[in-house]
Amino acid sequence: MTPKPLFPWPTTALPAAWPACAGLHQAAEMIWQTVSPLWPDVGVEVVAEVDSTNSELLRRARAGRTETTLLVAQSQTAGRGRLGRSWETTRTAALTMSLGLSLAPRDWSGLSLVVGLVLAQRLGHGIAIKWPNDLWWQGRKLCGILIETAATPEALPPSHDPAAQAPRYVVIGMGVNLATPPADGLRTPPVGLGEILHTAAGETAGASLAAPAGAGAPDLDLAACAMARVVPELLSAVRRFERDGFTPFEADYAQLDLLRGQPVSLSDGRRGQCVGLAADGALLVQIDGALVPVSSGEVSVRPLSP
């Protein structure tokens, strides 16, 4: 019996000897064909190398290029994470991509949570959301999310809606480990998507899909499949967030919330019990009998070891 693919490909399986990056290009074409009827202005680009997919889209926006764009890079030389942390990637090691588009939500709070929710739901296999912008699997970090914005020169709020926000160009950066990277110097041990899928299939927990030198098709195919699963749903979710805010996503988020009901430590030294999220996406922590809302811009939060 042919095993069921862990990531069902939208049409046919990729050839075994697929050239470098061709899988990503085919996925990009499929994504464009899927989403263009609803978003005619969307563009999907795959590049071999860039300093940072986020930085590149922000540069374009500041130069007046504010079209909806998904930019995917095989490698990043100056990638960035939350709190200015550097994050560089090499070819086949990670899926690095940024989605840039103009948005005008009434409240920006919760956007990173919606992005994390879509990624966790579409990648599956027990992946959970670690507030505010990471995906974890069995205590190890799989993915990080970085959201940045730039003012669009021509943007003005609609005159008939005084509560509306002026549109801004938002860049949603996502980095998903494909092969499990070394844990040297990392506070949180990492995990790769290949290892998760092998484990889910009952194979050796330490396995990964890292390709031998000179190859690369396995991880690139994995990147292409992951991208094809995530991006169309992400576009839909972001537009829904713009219209309705975080509220429609709260129940689904609670099902994949890694911290909910867990003891946590805050980077300012406080400890407490996480009880969930506020309506604006702030983390609610019970500390010394008081319910304290925690903003992602104030402190970082980690689960306490049992």
C-alpha positions as CSV (number, residue, x, y, z in Angstrom):
1,M,0.0,0.0,0.0
2,T,1.3,3.4,-0.9
3,P,1.7,5.5,2.3
4,K,-0.5,8.6,2.5
5,P,1.6,11.7,2.0
6,L,2.2,13.7,5.2
7,F,1.6,16.9,3.2
8,P,-0.8,16.0,0.3
9,W,0.4,17.8,-2.7
10,P,-2.3,19.9,-4.5
11,T,-2.0,18.1,-7.8
12,T,0.8,15.6,-8.5
13,A,3.9,14.5,-6.7
14,L,7.1,16.3,-7.6
15,P,9.7,14.4,-9.6
16,A,12.3,12.6,-7.6
17,A,15.2,14.5,-9.3
18,W,13.7,18.0,-9.0
19,P,16.1,20.9,-9.6
20,A,17.0,23.2,-6.8
21,C,14.2,25.6,-6.0
22,A,11.9,24.3,-8.7
23,G,9.6,22.9,-6.1
24,L,9.2,26.3,-4.6
25,H,8.5,27.9,-8.0
26,Q,5.8,25.3,-8.8
27,A,4.2,25.9,-5.4
28,A,4.3,29.6,-6.0
29,E,2.5,29.2,-9.3
30,M,-0.1,27.0,-7.7
31,I,-0.6,29.5,-4.9
32,W,-1.1,32.3,-7.4
33,Q,-3.6,30.3,-9.4
34,T,-5.5,29.5,-6.2
35,V,-5.7,33.0,-4.7
36,S,-5.7,35.3,-7.8
37,P,-9.4,35.0,-8.4
38,L,-10.0,36.6,-5.0
39,W,-6.9,38.8,-4.8
40,P,-6.0,39.8,-8.4
41,D,-3.2,42.0,-7.3
42,V,-1.3,39.3,-5.4
43,G,2.2,38.4,-6.5
44,V,4.3,35.4,-5.5
45,E,8.1,35.6,-5.8
46,V,10.9,33.1,-5.1
47,V,14.5,34.3,-4.8
48,A,17.7,32.4,-4.1
49,E,19.0,34.8,-1.5
50,V,18.1,38.0,0.2
51,D,19.3,39.8,3.4
52,S,15.8,39.6,4.9
53,T,12.4,39.0,3.2
54,N,10.9,41.4,5.7
55,S,13.5,44.1,5.0
56,E,13.1,43.7,1.2
57,L,9.3,44.2,1.3
58,L,9.6,47.2,3.7
59,R,12.1,48.8,1.3
60,R,9.7,48.3,-1.6
61,A,6.8,49.8,0.4
62,R,8.7,52.9,1.4
63,A,9.5,53.3,-2.3
64,G,5.8,53.3,-3.1
65,R,5.5,49.6,-4.1
66,T,2.6,48.4,-1.9
67,E,1.1,45.6,-3.9
68,T,0.2,42.4,-2.1
69,T,3.3,40.2,-2.3
70,L,4.5,36.9,-1.0
71,L,8.3,36.8,-1.0
72,V,10.0,33.5,-0.4
73,A,13.8,33.1,0.0
74,Q,16.0,30.0,-0.2
75,S,18.4,31.7,2.2
76,Q,18.6,34.8,4.3
77,T,21.9,36.5,5.2
78,A,20.5,39.0,7.7
79,G,17.2,37.7,8.9
80,R,15.6,39.2,12.0
81,G,13.5,37.9,14.8
82,R,11.6,39.4,17.7
83,L,13.5,41.9,19.9
84,G,16.1,42.4,17.2
85,R,17.5,38.9,17.4
86,S,19.4,37.8,14.2
87,W,18.2,34.7,12.3
88,E,20.2,33.6,9.3
89,T,19.2,30.6,7.2
90,T,20.9,28.5,4.5
91,R,19.4,26.8,1.6
92,T,17.1,23.8,2.5
93,A,17.4,24.6,6.2
94,A,14.2,26.6,6.6
95,L,11.2,28.0,4.8
96,T,11.6,31.7,5.0
97,M,8.8,33.9,3.6
98,S,7.1,37.3,4.1
99,L,3.7,38.4,3.1
100,G,3.3,42.1,2.5
101,L,-0.1,43.8,2.0
102,S,-2.0,47.0,2.9
103,L,-4.3,46.6,5.9
104,A,-6.6,48.9,7.9
105,P,-8.0,47.0,10.8
106,R,-9.7,48.8,13.6
107,D,-7.3,47.2,16.1
108,W,-4.0,45.6,15.2
109,S,-3.9,43.6,18.4
110,G,-3.9,39.9,17.8
111,L,-2.6,39.8,14.2
112,S,0.5,37.7,15.1
113,L,-1.8,35.3,17.0
114,V,-4.0,34.8,13.9
115,V,-0.9,34.1,11.8
116,G,0.4,31.6,14.3
117,L,-3.0,30.0,14.4
118,V,-3.2,29.5,10.7
119,L,0.4,28.0,10.6
120,A,-0.4,25.6,13.5
121,Q,-3.7,24.5,12.0
122,R,-2.3,23.9,8.5
123,L,0.9,22.2,9.6
124,G,-0.9,20.1,12.2
125,H,0.8,17.1,14.0
126,G,0.5,18.5,17.5
127,I,2.2,21.9,16.7
128,A,1.0,24.5,19.3
129,I,1.2,28.3,19.5
130,K,3.5,29.8,22.1
131,W,2.3,33.3,22.7
132,P,2.9,35.8,21.2
133,N,4.6,34.7,18.0
134,D,6.2,31.2,18.0
135,L,5.2,27.7,17.2
136,W,6.5,24.9,19.5
137,W,6.3,21.2,19.3
138,Q,7.0,19.1,22.4
139,G,8.9,21.9,24.1
140,R,11.0,22.8,21.1
141,K,10.7,25.8,18.8
142,L,9.7,25.2,15.1
143,C,8.7,28.6,13.8
144,G,9.0,32.3,14.6
145,I,6.8,35.2,13.3
146,L,7.9,38.8,13.0
147,I,5.3,41.5,12.0
148,E,6.5,45.0,10.9
149,T,4.6,47.9,9.3
150,A,5.3,50.9,7.2
151,A,3.0,53.9,6.5
152,T,1.7,54.0,2.9
153,P,2.2,57.5,1.4
154,E,-1.3,57.8,0.0
155,A,-3.2,56.2,2.8
156,L,-6.1,58.0,4.4
157,P,-8.9,56.6,6.6
158,P,-12.3,56.5,4.9
159,S,-14.1,59.8,5.7
160,H,-17.4,58.1,6.4
161,D,-15.9,55.9,9.1
162,P,-14.3,58.0,11.8
163,A,-13.2,54.8,13.8
164,A,-11.3,53.4,10.8
165,Q,-7.5,53.3,10.9
166,A,-5.4,54.6,8.1
167,P,-4.1,51.7,6.0
168,R,-0.5,50.6,6.7
169,Y,1.6,48.3,4.7
170,V,2.2,45.3,7.0
171,V,4.9,42.7,6.4
172,I,4.3,39.3,8.1
173,G,7.6,37.4,8.3
174,M,7.6,33.6,8.9
175,G,10.5,31.2,9.4
176,V,9.8,27.5,9.7
177,N,12.7,25.1,10.4
178,L,12.7,22.3,7.9
179,A,15.7,20.3,9.1
180,T,16.4,20.4,12.9
181,P,19.2,22.9,13.4
182,P,21.9,22.6,16.1
183,A,20.8,23.8,19.6
184,D,24.2,25.4,20.4
185,G,23.6,28.7,22.2
186,L,19.8,28.6,21.9
187,R,17.7,29.0,25.0
188,T,14.9,27.0,23.5
189,P,15.9,23.8,21.7
190,P,14.8,23.8,18.1
191,V,13.0,21.3,16.0
192,G,12.5,20.9,12.2
193,L,9.4,20.1,10.4
194,G,11.0,17.0,8.8
195,E,11.6,15.5,12.3
196,I,8.0,16.2,13.3
197,L,6.7,14.5,10.2
198,H,9.0,11.5,10.6
199,T,7.9,11.2,14.3
200,A,4.3,11.4,13.3
201,A,4.9,8.6,10.8
202,G,6.3,6.4,13.5
203,E,9.9,6.7,12.4
204,T,13.0,7.6,14.4
205,A,12.3,10.7,16.5
206,G,15.7,12.2,15.7
207,A,15.4,11.9,11.9
208,S,15.2,14.9,9.7
209,L,14.8,15.5,6.0
210,A,18.1,17.2,5.6
211,A,19.4,16.6,2.1
212,P,22.9,15.3,1.4
213,A,25.4,17.8,0.1
214,G,24.7,18.8,-3.5
215,A,21.1,17.7,-3.3
216,G,18.3,19.6,-1.6
217,A,15.2,18.3,-3.2
218,P,13.7,16.7,-0.1
219,D,13.7,19.8,2.0
220,L,12.8,22.1,-0.9
221,D,9.8,19.8,-1.7
222,L,8.8,19.9,2.0
223,A,9.1,23.7,1.9
224,A,6.9,23.8,-1.2
225,C,4.3,21.6,0.3
226,A,4.2,23.6,3.5
227,M,3.9,26.8,1.7
228,A,1.1,25.6,-0.5
229,R,-0.8,24.4,2.6
230,V,-0.4,27.6,4.5
231,V,-0.5,30.6,2.2
232,P,-4.0,30.6,0.7
233,E,-5.6,30.1,4.2
234,L,-3.3,32.8,5.6
235,L,-4.5,35.4,3.1
236,S,-8.1,34.6,3.9
237,A,-7.5,34.8,7.7
238,V,-5.6,38.1,7.5
239,R,-8.5,39.7,5.5
240,R,-11.0,38.4,8.0
241,F,-8.9,39.8,10.8
242,E,-8.9,43.2,9.1
243,R,-12.7,43.1,8.9
244,D,-13.6,41.4,12.2
245,G,-10.6,41.5,14.5
246,F,-9.3,38.7,16.7
247,T,-12.7,37.7,18.2
248,P,-13.7,35.1,15.5
249,F,-10.4,33.3,16.1
250,E,-10.4,33.2,19.9
251,A,-12.0,29.7,20.3
252,D,-9.7,28.0,17.8
253,Y,-6.7,29.7,19.3
254,A,-7.6,28.4,22.7
255,Q,-7.5,24.8,21.4
256,L,-3.8,25.3,20.3
257,D,-2.6,27.7,23.1
258,L,0.5,26.2,24.6
259,L,0.5,28.4,27.7
260,R,-3.2,28.2,28.6
261,G,-3.5,26.6,32.1
262,Q,0.2,26.4,32.5
263,P,2.5,28.0,35.1
264,V,4.7,30.6,33.4
265,S,7.6,32.9,34.2
266,L,7.9,36.4,33.0
267,S,11.2,38.0,32.0
268,D,10.7,40.7,34.7
269,G,10.8,38.0,37.3
270,R,7.2,37.5,38.1
271,R,5.5,34.0,38.0
272,G,1.9,33.0,37.7
273,Q,-0.6,30.8,36.0
274,C,-1.7,31.6,32.4
275,V,-5.5,31.6,32.1
276,G,-5.8,32.5,28.4
277,L,-6.1,35.7,26.4
278,A,-7.9,39.0,26.7
279,A,-10.1,40.2,23.8
280,D,-7.2,42.3,22.5
281,G,-4.8,39.3,22.4
282,A,-3.0,40.2,25.7
283,L,-1.9,37.2,27.8
284,L,-3.9,36.9,31.0
285,V,-1.7,35.7,33.9
286,Q,-3.0,35.0,37.5
287,I,-0.3,36.5,39.8
288,D,-0.7,36.6,43.5
289,G,-4.5,36.5,43.2
290,A,-4.7,39.2,40.6
291,L,-5.4,38.8,36.9
292,V,-2.7,40.6,35.0
293,P,-2.8,41.4,31.3
294,V,0.6,41.0,29.7
295,S,1.5,42.8,26.5
296,S,4.1,41.2,24.1
297,G,5.9,44.6,23.9
298,E,6.5,44.6,27.7
299,V,7.9,41.2,28.7
300,S,8.5,37.7,27.3
301,V,6.9,34.7,28.8
302,R,8.1,31.1,29.1
303,P,6.4,27.9,30.4
304,L,7.9,26.6,33.7
305,S,9.3,23.2,33.7
306,P,7.2,20.7,35.7
